[in-house]
Amino acid sequence: MLDDNVQPIPVADVDYKNLKVQPTPEDYFLLSRVNGKVTIAEICQISGQPRDTTHASLKRLVEAGLIRMPSPEPVAASAPNFGAEAVGGEAAPESVAAPVAPAAPVVADTRWDGWPGEPETHSMEPGLLAQGVDLDDAFKTEVSFMAAHLSSVSFYELLGVARDAGRKDIKGAYFKTSKRFHPDRFYGKDLGDIQPLVESVFHAVNKAYQTLSHKGKREEYDGTLSTTSSSPSSETNSAQPSSSSQAAPRPAPTDRKREMAFGVLLRQGEKHEEAREFAEAAASYKKAFGIKHDAAVAMRGANLLRRLDGEDFVSEAVLMAKAAAQQHPADIKPLVLIGDIYEENEDYADSLRYYEKAQELEPDNQSVRKRIEFLKKLI
């Protein structure tokens, strides 16, 4: 049994191609939490798995040569006085300090070098923290922190490697990081609104590896970094920009995160739509609209929902079309769509009402005029 007070230390410069033992994805998850500061007891809490399973994973990581277990540091204590008989008939001192073993060297956690802070200092949106019932808070905070700063760190910083890292180091860093955010690891789990953030980080990690592992792409990418280098000299120059060339303000981290999550949800919806999974596609579009009030996205979701049978789907379709109408009050398309939905469900009075609203905006629209004339004959 491992000592709960020990703080495992990651081993640097590991040859991932020749590991003595092949760790599992769960093992790599634990490896990502090892930084020389977290105790085994804390890792057991983070893992979300049985204690014995977590200990087995840590032992595999030790056997693989990825971490080491330093001896726990003894705590100085007073030895009890056992009396004269204890030591050759002479009274022992009232208190004897136990020898203290030298502390194991602490390896600095360089994983977040170049990032604007660390996950522990990241202020996560309260709503997001409540999402992802199958995730621990530490992981939620980490992925939220990474997603918020993807556009402000380099590919090297994203993978946690130096600028002069070799292909072997880059591959090893990619393997470890991508395993942590791979969709397969979360199969069947409820991630809530954390899911698009996880996917955005995973795609960014893949792009970083594809770029840095290809000589030509890496050289081209390094060239772009050299023009935006944050060296002390360039920081000094950029701190006092000339009045003729002011840099455009970068979007706030929250705005970047929202744009990123919006894009991920949009792509999810498109994939579901291609697979004719209309309910799932509409759900993704609805979430995307909640992040960014894009009328076209709301219309897309409403048009999908109207194809499905069921009163709930009809109500959702109308609500999404109304949301689009609120975003573009001068556009008749959402109003016509609402009229169509009501008409298809034989709610002719409401259908007529929305067609008439559309006619107020475009009195010469012949299609709307014909629908109104037809419905007035039915009512």
Stockholm file with secondary structure:
# STOCKHOLM 1.0

chainA/1-379         MLDDNVQPIPVADVDYKNLKVQPTPEDYFLLSRVNGKVTIAEICQISGQPRDTTHASLKRLVEAGLIRMPSPEPVAASAPNFGAEAVGGEAAPESVAAPVAPAAPVVADTRWDGWPGEPETHSMEPGLLAQGVDLDDAFKTEVSFMAAHLSSVSFYELLGVARDAGRKDIKGAYFKTSKRFHPDRFYGKDLGDIQPLVESVFHAVNKAYQTLSHKGKREEYDGTLSTTSSSPSSETNSAQPSSSSQAAPRPAPTDRKREMAFGVLLRQGEKHEEAREFAEAAASYKKAFGIKHDAAVAMRGANLLRRLDGEDFVSEAVLMAKAAAQQHPADIKPLVLIGDIYEENEDYADSLRYYEKAQELEPDNQSVRKRIEFLKKLI
#=GR chainA/1-379 SS CCCTTCCCEECSSCCGGGCSSCCCHHHHHHHHHCSSSSCHHHHHHHHCSCHHHHHHHHHHHHHTTSEECCCCCCCCCBCCCCCGGGBTTBCCCSCCBCCCCCCCCCCCCCTTTTSSSCGGGCCCCHHHHTCCTTSCHHHHHHHHHHHHHGGGSCHHHHHTCCTTCCHHHHHHHHHHHHHHHCGGGGTTCCCGGGHHHHHHHHHHHHHHHHHHTSHHHHHHHHHHHHHTCCCHHHHHHHHSCCTTCCCCCCCCHHHHHHHHHHHHHHHHHHHHHHTTCHHHHHHHHHHHHHHSCCHHHHHHHHHHHTTSCSHHHHHHHHHHHHHHHHHCTTCSHHHHHHHHHHHHTTCHHHHHHHHHHHHHHCTTCHHHHHHHHHHHHHC
#=GC SS_cons         CCCTTCCCEECSSCCGGGCSSCCCHHHHHHHHHCSSSSCHHHHHHHHCSCHHHHHHHHHHHHHTTSEECCCCCCCCCBCCCCCGGGBTTBCCCSCCBCCCCCCCCCCCCCTTTTSSSCGGGCCCCHHHHTCCTTSCHHHHHHHHHHHHHGGGSCHHHHHTCCTTCCHHHHHHHHHHHHHHHCGGGGTTCCCGGGHHHHHHHHHHHHHHHHHHTSHHHHHHHHHHHHHTCCCHHHHHHHHSCCTTCCCCCCCCHHHHHHHHHHHHHHHHHHHHHHTTCHHHHHHHHHHHHHHSCCHHHHHHHHHHHTTSCSHHHHHHHHHHHHHHHHHCTTCSHHHHHHHHHHHHTTCHHHHHHHHHHHHHHCTTCHHHHHHHHHHHHHC
//
